[in-house]
Amino acid sequence: MNQPTDDCGEQTGMTAAILMVCGIIPCIGFLFSIAALVFIGMYLVKVWECKGRAEQLAIAGGDPGQWAAGPQPLDPNNPYAS
């Protein structure tokens, strides 16, 4: 829809997942686990904000039928059409 976007928390979520895996390291794993909890919180906030922006764009976009085209007629010349 020609709107600038960010990664909607993709990198933050990946970092949280890596930190959770590192949390199994003996002796220092609890530090990674605490950091993972912080990143999970940041990830959830980013996803929530991205969801809100997507809903606002959908509302501002007008007719929702403009994105979902109905069934298309089959092309008799297309050998892959079933």
mmCIF file as gemmi writes it, N, C-alpha and C atoms, coordinates in Angstrom:
data_model
loop_
_atom_site.group_PDB
_atom_site.id
_atom_site.type_symbol
_atom_site.label_atom_id
_atom_site.label_alt_id
_atom_site.label_comp_id
_atom_site.label_asym_id
_atom_site.label_entity_id
_atom_site.label_seq_id
_atom_site.pdbx_PDB_ins_code
_atom_site.Cartn_x
_atom_site.Cartn_y
_atom_site.Cartn_z
_atom_site.occupancy
_atom_site.B_iso_or_equiv
_atom_site.pdbx_formal_charge
_atom_site.auth_seq_id
_atom_site.auth_asym_id
_atom_site.pdbx_PDB_model_num
ATOM 1 N N . MET Axp A 1 ? 0.819 -1.192 0 1 0 ? 1 A 1
ATOM 2 C CA . MET Axp A 1 ? 0 0 0 1 0 ? 1 A 1
ATOM 3 C C . MET Axp A 1 ? 0.862 1.255 0 1 0 ? 1 A 1
ATOM 4 N N . ASN Axp A 2 ? 2.111 1.126 -0.428 1 0 ? 2 A 1
ATOM 5 C CA . ASN Axp A 2 ? 3.051 2.243 -0.53 1 0 ? 2 A 1
ATOM 6 C C . ASN Axp A 2 ? 3.251 2.952 0.806 1 0 ? 2 A 1
ATOM 7 N N . GLN Axp A 3 ? 3.29 2.192 1.884 1 0 ? 3 A 1
ATOM 8 C CA . GLN Axp A 3 ? 3.517 2.75 3.207 1 0 ? 3 A 1
ATOM 9 C C . GLN Axp A 3 ? 4.881 2.28 3.703 1 0 ? 3 A 1
ATOM 10 N N . PRO Axp A 4 ? 5.66 3.189 4.315 1 0 ? 4 A 1
ATOM 11 C CA . PRO Axp A 4 ? 6.951 2.748 4.865 1 0 ? 4 A 1
ATOM 12 C C . PRO Axp A 4 ? 6.708 1.805 6.05 1 0 ? 4 A 1
ATOM 13 N N . THR Axp A 5 ? 7.482 0.748 6.116 1 0 ? 5 A 1
ATOM 14 C CA . THR Axp A 5 ? 7.318 -0.211 7.197 1 0 ? 5 A 1
ATOM 15 C C . THR Axp A 5 ? 8.672 -0.523 7.816 1 0 ? 5 A 1
ATOM 16 N N . ASP Axp A 6 ? 8.617 -1.058 9.008 1 0 ? 6 A 1
ATOM 17 C CA . ASP Axp A 6 ? 9.809 -1.594 9.624 1 0 ? 6 A 1
ATOM 18 C C . ASP Axp A 6 ? 9.669 -3.113 9.626 1 0 ? 6 A 1
ATOM 19 N N . ASP Axp A 7 ? 10.494 -3.784 10.37 1 0 ? 7 A 1
ATOM 20 C CA . ASP Axp A 7 ? 10.435 -5.244 10.355 1 0 ? 7 A 1
ATOM 21 C C . ASP Axp A 7 ? 9.35 -5.814 11.27 1 0 ? 7 A 1
ATOM 22 N N . CYS Axp A 8 ? 8.582 -4.949 11.93 1 0 ? 8 A 1
ATOM 23 C CA . CYS Axp A 8 ? 7.486 -5.351 12.819 1 0 ? 8 A 1
ATOM 24 C C . CYS Axp A 8 ? 7.952 -6.316 13.909 1 0 ? 8 A 1
ATOM 25 N N . GLY Axp A 9 ? 9.172 -6.14 14.369 1 0 ? 9 A 1
ATOM 26 C CA . GLY Axp A 9 ? 9.674 -6.934 15.478 1 0 ? 9 A 1
ATOM 27 C C . GLY Axp A 9 ? 10.392 -8.201 15.091 1 0 ? 9 A 1
ATOM 28 N N . GLU Axp A 10 ? 10.649 -8.41 13.821 1 0 ? 10 A 1
ATOM 29 C CA . GLU Axp A 10 ? 11.286 -9.652 13.389 1 0 ? 10 A 1
ATOM 30 C C . GLU Axp A 10 ? 12.659 -9.821 14.032 1 0 ? 10 A 1
ATOM 31 N N . GLN Axp A 11 ? 13.487 -8.792 13.987 1 0 ? 11 A 1
ATOM 32 C CA . GLN Axp A 11 ? 14.829 -8.887 14.564 1 0 ? 11 A 1
ATOM 33 C C . GLN Axp A 11 ? 14.77 -9.012 16.086 1 0 ? 11 A 1
ATOM 34 N N . THR Axp A 12 ? 13.844 -8.317 16.711 1 0 ? 12 A 1
ATOM 35 C CA . THR Axp A 12 ? 13.701 -8.396 18.166 1 0 ? 12 A 1
ATOM 36 C C . THR Axp A 12 ? 13.265 -9.795 18.578 1 0 ? 12 A 1
ATOM 37 N N . GLY Axp A 13 ? 12.357 -10.376 17.837 1 0 ? 13 A 1
ATOM 38 C CA . GLY Axp A 13 ? 11.912 -11.739 18.129 1 0 ? 13 A 1
ATOM 39 C C . GLY Axp A 13 ? 13.023 -12.754 17.931 1 0 ? 13 A 1
ATOM 40 N N . MET Axp A 14 ? 13.815 -12.566 16.892 1 0 ? 14 A 1
ATOM 41 C CA . MET Axp A 14 ? 14.939 -13.473 16.645 1 0 ? 14 A 1
ATOM 42 C C . MET Axp A 14 ? 15.959 -13.371 17.78 1 0 ? 14 A 1
ATOM 43 N N . THR Axp A 15 ? 16.225 -12.159 18.235 1 0 ? 15 A 1
ATOM 44 C CA . THR Axp A 15 ? 17.16 -11.962 19.337 1 0 ? 15 A 1
ATOM 45 C C . THR Axp A 15 ? 16.634 -12.622 20.609 1 0 ? 15 A 1
ATOM 46 N N . ALA Axp A 16 ? 15.343 -12.49 20.862 1 0 ? 16 A 1
ATOM 47 C CA . ALA Axp A 16 ? 14.749 -13.123 22.042 1 0 ? 16 A 1
ATOM 48 C C . ALA Axp A 16 ? 14.887 -14.639 21.969 1 0 ? 16 A 1
ATOM 49 N N . ALA Axp A 17 ? 14.67 -15.204 20.795 1 0 ? 17 A 1
ATOM 50 C CA . ALA Axp A 17 ? 14.786 -16.656 20.638 1 0 ? 17 A 1
ATOM 51 C C . ALA Axp A 17 ? 16.222 -17.128 20.876 1 0 ? 17 A 1
ATOM 52 N N . ILE Axp A 18 ? 17.188 -16.393 20.347 1 0 ? 18 A 1
ATOM 53 C CA . ILE Axp A 18 ? 18.596 -16.755 20.544 1 0 ? 18 A 1
ATOM 54 C C . ILE Axp A 18 ? 18.964 -16.66 22.02 1 0 ? 18 A 1
ATOM 55 N N . LEU Axp A 19 ? 18.491 -15.61 22.687 1 0 ? 19 A 1
ATOM 56 C CA . LEU Axp A 19 ? 18.789 -15.459 24.11 1 0 ? 19 A 1
ATOM 57 C C . LEU Axp A 19 ? 18.146 -16.57 24.937 1 0 ? 19 A 1
ATOM 58 N N . MET Axp A 20 ? 16.964 -17.013 24.542 1 0 ? 20 A 1
ATOM 59 C CA . MET Axp A 20 ? 16.319 -18.117 25.266 1 0 ? 20 A 1
ATOM 60 C C . MET Axp A 20 ? 17.13 -19.397 25.127 1 0 ? 20 A 1
ATOM 61 N N . VAL Axp A 21 ? 17.651 -19.641 23.93 1 0 ? 21 A 1
ATOM 62 C CA . VAL Axp A 21 ? 18.482 -20.833 23.723 1 0 ? 21 A 1
ATOM 63 C C . VAL Axp A 21 ? 19.76 -20.727 24.541 1 0 ? 21 A 1
ATOM 64 N N . CYS Axp A 22 ? 20.343 -19.53 24.593 1 0 ? 22 A 1
ATOM 65 C CA . CYS Axp A 22 ? 21.567 -19.334 25.373 1 0 ? 22 A 1
ATOM 66 C C . CYS Axp A 22 ? 21.296 -19.448 26.869 1 0 ? 22 A 1
ATOM 67 N N . GLY Axp A 23 ? 20.041 -19.387 27.265 1 0 ? 23 A 1
ATOM 68 C CA . GLY Axp A 23 ? 19.675 -19.49 28.669 1 0 ? 23 A 1
ATOM 69 C C . GLY Axp A 23 ? 19.956 -20.847 29.283 1 0 ? 23 A 1
ATOM 70 N N . ILE Axp A 24 ? 20.254 -21.859 28.478 1 0 ? 24 A 1
ATOM 71 C CA . ILE Axp A 24 ? 20.543 -23.187 29.033 1 0 ? 24 A 1
ATOM 72 C C . ILE Axp A 24 ? 22.014 -23.344 29.411 1 0 ? 24 A 1
ATOM 73 N N . ILE Axp A 25 ? 22.829 -22.335 29.151 1 0 ? 25 A 1
ATOM 74 C CA . ILE Axp A 25 ? 24.253 -22.396 29.498 1 0 ? 25 A 1
ATOM 75 C C . ILE Axp A 25 ? 24.381 -22.376 31.021 1 0 ? 25 A 1
ATOM 76 N N . PRO Axp A 26 ? 25.099 -23.331 31.578 1 0 ? 26 A 1
ATOM 77 C CA . PRO Axp A 26 ? 25.249 -23.365 33.036 1 0 ? 26 A 1
ATOM 78 C C . PRO Axp A 26 ? 25.965 -22.114 33.561 1 0 ? 26 A 1
ATOM 79 N N . CYS Axp A 27 ? 25.641 -21.729 34.736 1 0 ? 27 A 1
ATOM 80 C CA . CYS Axp A 27 ? 26.235 -20.628 35.507 1 0 ? 27 A 1
ATOM 81 C C . CYS Axp A 27 ? 25.845 -19.234 35.017 1 0 ? 27 A 1
ATOM 82 N N . ILE Axp A 28 ? 25.822 -18.979 33.72 1 0 ? 28 A 1
ATOM 83 C CA . ILE Axp A 28 ? 25.494 -17.633 33.236 1 0 ? 28 A 1
ATOM 84 C C . ILE Axp A 28 ? 24.187 -17.604 32.456 1 0 ? 28 A 1
ATOM 85 N N . GLY Axp A 29 ? 23.527 -18.729 32.345 1 0 ? 29 A 1
ATOM 86 C CA . GLY Axp A 29 ? 22.299 -18.812 31.571 1 0 ? 29 A 1
ATOM 87 C C . GLY Axp A 29 ? 21.185 -17.936 32.106 1 0 ? 29 A 1
ATOM 88 N N . PHE Axp A 30 ? 21.17 -17.718 33.416 1 0 ? 30 A 1
ATOM 89 C CA . PHE Axp A 30 ? 20.109 -16.89 33.993 1 0 ? 30 A 1
ATOM 90 C C . PHE Axp A 30 ? 20.195 -15.451 33.485 1 0 ? 30 A 1
ATOM 91 N N . LEU Axp A 31 ? 21.404 -14.975 33.186 1 0 ? 31 A 1
ATOM 92 C CA . LEU Axp A 31 ? 21.546 -13.621 32.632 1 0 ? 31 A 1
ATOM 93 C C . LEU Axp A 31 ? 20.916 -13.54 31.24 1 0 ? 31 A 1
ATOM 94 N N . PHE Axp A 32 ? 21.159 -14.574 30.442 1 0 ? 32 A 1
ATOM 95 C CA . PHE Axp A 32 ? 20.558 -14.622 29.111 1 0 ? 32 A 1
ATOM 96 C C . PHE Axp A 32 ? 19.036 -14.727 29.208 1 0 ? 32 A 1
ATOM 97 N N . SER Axp A 33 ? 18.557 -15.481 30.192 1 0 ? 33 A 1
ATOM 98 C CA . SER Axp A 33 ? 17.112 -15.637 30.359 1 0 ? 33 A 1
ATOM 99 C C . SER Axp A 33 ? 16.445 -14.316 30.739 1 0 ? 33 A 1
ATOM 100 N N . ILE Axp A 34 ? 17.095 -13.544 31.604 1 0 ? 34 A 1
ATOM 101 C CA . ILE Axp A 34 ? 16.545 -12.241 31.977 1 0 ? 34 A 1
ATOM 102 C C . ILE Axp A 34 ? 16.51 -11.318 30.761 1 0 ? 34 A 1
ATOM 103 N N . ALA Axp A 35 ? 17.593 -11.317 29.978 1 0 ? 35 A 1
ATOM 104 C CA . ALA Axp A 35 ? 17.623 -10.499 28.766 1 0 ? 35 A 1
ATOM 105 C C . ALA Axp A 35 ? 16.552 -10.956 27.776 1 0 ? 35 A 1
ATOM 106 N N . ALA Axp A 36 ? 16.327 -12.279 27.702 1 0 ? 36 A 1
ATOM 107 C CA . ALA Axp A 36 ? 15.293 -12.807 26.803 1 0 ? 36 A 1
ATOM 108 C C . ALA Axp A 36 ? 13.916 -12.304 27.206 1 0 ? 36 A 1
ATOM 109 N N . LEU Axp A 37 ? 13.637 -12.243 28.499 1 0 ? 37 A 1
ATOM 110 C CA . LEU Axp A 37 ? 12.341 -11.733 28.955 1 0 ? 37 A 1
ATOM 111 C C . LEU Axp A 37 ? 12.142 -10.277 28.546 1 0 ? 37 A 1
ATOM 112 N N . VAL Axp A 38 ? 13.209 -9.487 28.635 1 0 ? 38 A 1
ATOM 113 C CA . VAL Axp A 38 ? 13.127 -8.088 28.22 1 0 ? 38 A 1
ATOM 114 C C . VAL Axp A 38 ? 12.833 -7.999 26.726 1 0 ? 38 A 1
ATOM 115 N N . PHE Axp A 39 ? 13.542 -8.805 25.92 1 0 ? 39 A 1
ATOM 116 C CA . PHE Axp A 39 ? 13.335 -8.768 24.479 1 0 ? 39 A 1
ATOM 117 C C . PHE Axp A 39 ? 11.969 -9.311 24.082 1 0 ? 39 A 1
ATOM 118 N N . ILE Axp A 40 ? 11.46 -10.278 24.827 1 0 ? 40 A 1
ATOM 119 C CA . ILE Axp A 40 ? 10.111 -10.779 24.533 1 0 ? 40 A 1
ATOM 120 C C . ILE Axp A 40 ? 9.087 -9.671 24.757 1 0 ? 40 A 1
ATOM 121 N N . GLY Axp A 41 ? 9.258 -8.912 25.822 1 0 ? 41 A 1
ATOM 122 C CA . GLY Axp A 41 ? 8.36 -7.786 26.065 1 0 ? 41 A 1
ATOM 123 C C . GLY Axp A 41 ? 8.431 -6.756 24.954 1 0 ? 41 A 1
ATOM 124 N N . MET Axp A 42 ? 9.651 -6.421 24.524 1 0 ? 42 A 1
ATOM 125 C CA . MET Axp A 42 ? 9.812 -5.462 23.427 1 0 ? 42 A 1
ATOM 126 C C . MET Axp A 42 ? 9.199 -6.002 22.141 1 0 ? 42 A 1
ATOM 127 N N . TYR Axp A 43 ? 9.371 -7.307 21.899 1 0 ? 43 A 1
ATOM 128 C CA . TYR Axp A 43 ? 8.807 -7.934 20.704 1 0 ? 43 A 1
ATOM 129 C C . TYR Axp A 43 ? 7.282 -7.846 20.7 1 0 ? 43 A 1
ATOM 130 N N . LEU Axp A 44 ? 6.667 -8.149 21.825 1 0 ? 44 A 1
ATOM 131 C CA . LEU Axp A 44 ? 5.207 -8.103 21.897 1 0 ? 44 A 1
ATOM 132 C C . LEU Axp A 44 ? 4.676 -6.687 21.685 1 0 ? 44 A 1
ATOM 133 N N . VAL Axp A 45 ? 5.38 -5.698 22.206 1 0 ? 45 A 1
ATOM 134 C CA . VAL Axp A 45 ? 4.968 -4.306 21.999 1 0 ? 45 A 1
ATOM 135 C C . VAL Axp A 45 ? 5.051 -3.946 20.515 1 0 ? 45 A 1
ATOM 136 N N . LYS Axp A 46 ? 6.156 -4.349 19.849 1 0 ? 46 A 1
ATOM 137 C CA . LYS Axp A 46 ? 6.301 -4.031 18.427 1 0 ? 46 A 1
ATOM 138 C C . LYS Axp A 46 ? 5.235 -4.719 17.584 1 0 ? 46 A 1
ATOM 139 N N . VAL Axp A 47 ? 4.936 -5.97 17.897 1 0 ? 47 A 1
ATOM 140 C CA . VAL Axp A 47 ? 3.917 -6.701 17.14 1 0 ? 47 A 1
ATOM 141 C C . VAL Axp A 47 ? 2.554 -6.042 17.341 1 0 ? 47 A 1
ATOM 142 N N . TRP Axp A 48 ? 2.259 -5.628 18.57 1 0 ? 48 A 1
ATOM 143 C CA . TRP Axp A 48 ? 0.983 -4.974 18.866 1 0 ? 48 A 1
ATOM 144 C C . TRP Axp A 48 ? 0.859 -3.669 18.076 1 0 ? 48 A 1
ATOM 145 N N . GLU Axp A 49 ? 1.949 -2.866 18.032 1 0 ? 49 A 1
ATOM 146 C CA . GLU Axp A 49 ? 1.926 -1.612 17.277 1 0 ? 49 A 1
ATOM 147 C C . GLU Axp A 49 ? 1.763 -1.866 15.778 1 0 ? 49 A 1
ATOM 148 N N . CYS Axp A 50 ? 2.441 -2.875 15.272 1 0 ? 50 A 1
ATOM 149 C CA . CYS Axp A 50 ? 2.349 -3.203 13.843 1 0 ? 50 A 1
ATOM 150 C C . CYS Axp A 50 ? 0.931 -3.662 13.496 1 0 ? 50 A 1
ATOM 151 N N . LYS Axp A 51 ? 0.316 -4.429 14.379 1 0 ? 51 A 1
ATOM 152 C CA . LYS Axp A 51 ? -1.061 -4.871 14.16 1 0 ? 51 A 1
ATOM 153 C C . LYS Axp A 51 ? -1.996 -3.67 14.094 1 0 ? 51 A 1
ATOM 154 N N . GLY Axp A 52 ? -1.793 -2.717 14.982 1 0 ? 52 A 1
ATOM 155 C CA . GLY Axp A 52 ? -2.631 -1.514 14.982 1 0 ? 52 A 1
ATOM 156 C C . GLY Axp A 52 ? -2.467 -0.711 13.704 1 0 ? 52 A 1
ATOM 157 N N . ARG Axp A 53 ? -1.217 -0.591 13.229 1 0 ? 53 A 1
ATOM 158 C CA . ARG Axp A 53 ? -0.982 0.141 11.972 1 0 ? 53 A 1
ATOM 159 C C . ARG Axp A 53 ? -1.64 -0.573 10.801 1 0 ? 53 A 1
ATOM 160 N N . ALA Axp A 54 ? -1.562 -1.902 10.787 1 0 ? 54 A 1
ATOM 161 C CA . ALA Axp A 54 ? -2.177 -2.663 9.695 1 0 ? 54 A 1
ATOM 162 C C . ALA Axp A 54 ? -3.691 -2.486 9.694 1 0 ? 54 A 1
ATOM 163 N N . GLU Axp A 55 ? -4.284 -2.476 10.889 1 0 ? 55 A 1
ATOM 164 C CA . GLU Axp A 55 ? -5.727 -2.269 10.962 1 0 ? 55 A 1
ATOM 165 C C . GLU Axp A 55 ? -6.106 -0.877 10.5 1 0 ? 55 A 1
ATOM 166 N N . GLN Axp A 56 ? -5.306 0.126 10.858 1 0 ? 56 A 1
ATOM 167 C CA . GLN Axp A 56 ? -5.594 1.488 10.422 1 0 ? 56 A 1
ATOM 168 C C . GLN Axp A 56 ? -5.477 1.611 8.902 1 0 ? 56 A 1
ATOM 169 N N . LEU Axp A 57 ? -4.475 0.952 8.32 1 0 ? 57 A 1
ATOM 170 C CA . LEU Axp A 57 ? -4.334 0.99 6.866 1 0 ? 57 A 1
ATOM 171 C C . LEU Axp A 57 ? -5.502 0.289 6.189 1 0 ? 57 A 1
ATOM 172 N N . ALA Axp A 58 ? -5.968 -0.799 6.781 1 0 ? 58 A 1
ATOM 173 C CA . ALA Axp A 58 ? -7.098 -1.519 6.189 1 0 ? 58 A 1
ATOM 174 C C . ALA Axp A 58 ? -8.364 -0.677 6.258 1 0 ? 58 A 1
ATOM 175 N N . ILE Axp A 59 ? -8.544 0.043 7.356 1 0 ? 59 A 1
ATOM 176 C CA . ILE Axp A 59 ? -9.723 0.9 7.489 1 0 ? 59 A 1
ATOM 177 C C . ILE Axp A 59 ? -9.633 2.072 6.516 1 0 ? 59 A 1
ATOM 178 N N . ALA Axp A 60 ? -8.443 2.667 6.409 1 0 ? 60 A 1
ATOM 179 C CA . ALA Axp A 60 ? -8.266 3.823 5.528 1 0 ? 60 A 1
ATOM 180 C C . ALA Axp A 60 ? -8.275 3.414 4.061 1 0 ? 60 A 1
ATOM 181 N N . GLY Axp A 61 ? -8.025 2.132 3.794 1 0 ? 61 A 1
ATOM 182 C CA . GLY Axp A 61 ? -7.939 1.672 2.419 1 0 ? 61 A 1
ATOM 183 C C . GLY Axp A 61 ? -9.269 1.635 1.698 1 0 ? 61 A 1
ATOM 184 N N . GLY Axp A 62 ? -10.346 1.647 2.433 1 0 ? 62 A 1
ATOM 185 C CA . GLY Axp A 62 ? -11.656 1.646 1.792 1 0 ? 62 A 1
ATOM 186 C C . GLY Axp A 62 ? -12.196 0.253 1.592 1 0 ? 62 A 1
ATOM 187 N N . ASP Axp A 63 ? -12.594 -0.06 0.383 1 0 ? 63 A 1
ATOM 188 C CA . ASP Axp A 63 ? -13.252 -1.311 0.047 1 0 ? 63 A 1
ATOM 189 C C . ASP Axp A 63 ? -12.312 -2.495 0.247 1 0 ? 63 A 1
ATOM 190 N N . PRO Axp A 64 ? -12.6 -3.411 1.179 1 0 ? 64 A 1
ATOM 191 C CA . PRO Axp A 64 ? -11.718 -4.559 1.369 1 0 ? 64 A 1
ATOM 192 C C . PRO Axp A 64 ? -11.754 -5.521 0.196 1 0 ? 64 A 1
ATOM 193 N N . GLY Axp A 65 ? -12.766 -5.427 -0.647 1 0 ? 65 A 1
ATOM 194 C CA . GLY Axp A 65 ? -12.851 -6.31 -1.797 1 0 ? 65 A 1
ATOM 195 C C . GLY Axp A 65 ? -11.847 -5.994 -2.883 1 0 ? 65 A 1
ATOM 196 N N . GLN Axp A 66 ? -11.178 -4.861 -2.786 1 0 ? 66 A 1
ATOM 197 C CA . GLN Axp A 66 ? -10.214 -4.511 -3.827 1 0 ? 66 A 1
ATOM 198 C C . GLN Axp A 66 ? -8.975 -5.401 -3.778 1 0 ? 66 A 1
ATOM 199 N N . TRP Axp A 67 ? -8.708 -6.038 -2.618 1 0 ? 67 A 1
ATOM 200 C CA . TRP Axp A 67 ? -7.527 -6.9 -2.522 1 0 ? 67 A 1
ATOM 201 C C . TRP Axp A 67 ? -7.893 -8.342 -2.821 1 0 ? 67 A 1
ATOM 202 N N . ALA Axp A 68 ? -9.097 -8.755 -2.519 1 0 ? 68 A 1
ATOM 203 C CA . ALA Axp A 68 ? -9.479 -10.143 -2.7 1 0 ? 68 A 1
ATOM 204 C C . ALA Axp A 68 ? -10.347 -10.263 -3.938 1 0 ? 68 A 1
ATOM 205 N N . ALA Axp A 69 ? -9.718 -10.609 -5.021 1 0 ? 69 A 1
ATOM 206 C CA . ALA Axp A 69 ? -10.466 -10.786 -6.259 1 0 ? 69 A 1
ATOM 207 C C . ALA Axp A 69 ? -11.217 -12.114 -6.196 1 0 ? 69 A 1
ATOM 208 N N . GLY Axp A 70 ? -12.346 -12.156 -6.774 1 0 ? 70 A 1
ATOM 209 C CA . GLY Axp A 70 ? -13.143 -13.369 -6.804 1 0 ? 70 A 1
ATOM 210 C C . GLY Axp A 70 ? -12.529 -14.403 -7.737 1 0 ? 70 A 1
ATOM 211 N N . PRO Axp A 71 ? -13.221 -15.487 -7.96 1 0 ? 71 A 1
ATOM 212 C CA . PRO Axp A 71 ? -12.686 -16.531 -8.836 1 0 ? 71 A 1
ATOM 213 C C . PRO Axp A 71 ? -12.487 -15.995 -10.254 1 0 ? 71 A 1
ATOM 214 N N . GLN Axp A 72 ? -11.355 -16.329 -10.802 1 0 ? 72 A 1
ATOM 215 C CA . GLN Axp A 72 ? -11.021 -15.885 -12.152 1 0 ? 72 A 1
ATOM 216 C C . GLN Axp A 72 ? -11.452 -16.949 -13.158 1 0 ? 72 A 1
ATOM 217 N N . PRO Axp A 73 ? -11.888 -16.529 -14.344 1 0 ? 73 A 1
ATOM 218 C CA . PRO Axp A 73 ? -12.253 -17.525 -15.354 1 0 ? 73 A 1
ATOM 219 C C . PRO Axp A 73 ? -11.013 -18.292 -15.809 1 0 ? 73 A 1
ATOM 220 N N . LEU Axp A 74 ? -11.219 -19.568 -16.096 1 0 ? 74 A 1
ATOM 221 C CA . LEU Axp A 74 ? -10.102 -20.4 -16.531 1 0 ? 74 A 1
ATOM 222 C C . LEU Axp A 74 ? -9.729 -20.066 -17.97 1 0 ? 74 A 1
ATOM 223 N N . ASP Axp A 75 ? -8.433 -20.062 -18.22 1 0 ? 75 A 1
ATOM 224 C CA . ASP Axp A 75 ? -7.916 -19.81 -19.56 1 0 ? 75 A 1
ATOM 225 C C . ASP Axp A 75 ? -7.851 -21.145 -20.298 1 0 ? 75 A 1
ATOM 226 N N . PRO Axp A 76 ? -8.615 -21.329 -21.372 1 0 ? 76 A 1
ATOM 227 C CA . PRO Axp A 76 ? -8.611 -22.632 -22.065 1 0 ? 76 A 1
ATOM 228 C C . PRO Axp A 76 ? -7.26 -22.927 -22.732 1 0 ? 76 A 1
ATOM 229 N N . ASN Axp A 77 ? -6.427 -21.908 -22.937 1 0 ? 77 A 1
ATOM 230 C CA . ASN Axp A 77 ? -5.117 -22.129 -23.554 1 0 ? 77 A 1
ATOM 231 C C . ASN Axp A 77 ? -4.03 -22.455 -22.538 1 0 ? 77 A 1
ATOM 232 N N . ASN Axp A 78 ? -4.332 -22.421 -21.256 1 0 ? 78 A 1
ATOM 233 C CA . ASN Axp A 78 ? -3.349 -22.711 -20.239 1 0 ? 78 A 1
ATOM 234 C C . ASN Axp A 78 ? -3.371 -24.202 -19.924 1 0 ? 78 A 1
ATOM 235 N N . PRO Axp A 79 ? -2.289 -24.924 -20.213 1 0 ? 79 A 1
ATOM 236 C CA . PRO Axp A 79 ? -2.282 -26.373 -19.961 1 0 ? 79 A 1
ATOM 237 C C . PRO Axp A 79 ? -2.256 -26.726 -18.474 1 0 ? 79 A 1
ATOM 238 N N . TYR Axp A 80 ? -1.903 -25.753 -17.622 1 0 ? 80 A 1
ATOM 239 C CA . TYR Axp A 80 ? -1.804 -26.029 -16.189 1 0 ? 80 A 1
ATOM 240 C C . TYR Axp A 80 ? -3.092 -25.711 -15.444 1 0 ? 80 A 1
ATOM 241 N N . ALA Axp A 81 ? -4.053 -25.111 -16.089 1 0 ? 81 A 1
ATOM 242 C CA . ALA Axp A 81 ? -5.319 -24.795 -15.46 1 0 ? 81 A 1
ATOM 243 C C . ALA Axp A 81 ? -6.118 -26.093 -15.283 1 0 ? 81 A 1
ATOM 244 N N . SER Axp A 82 ? -6.724 -26.236 -14.119 1 0 ? 82 A 1
ATOM 245 C CA . SER Axp A 82 ? -7.495 -27.466 -13.913 1 0 ? 82 A 1
ATOM 246 C C . SER Axp A 82 ? -8.962 -27.159 -13.739 1 0 ? 82 A 1
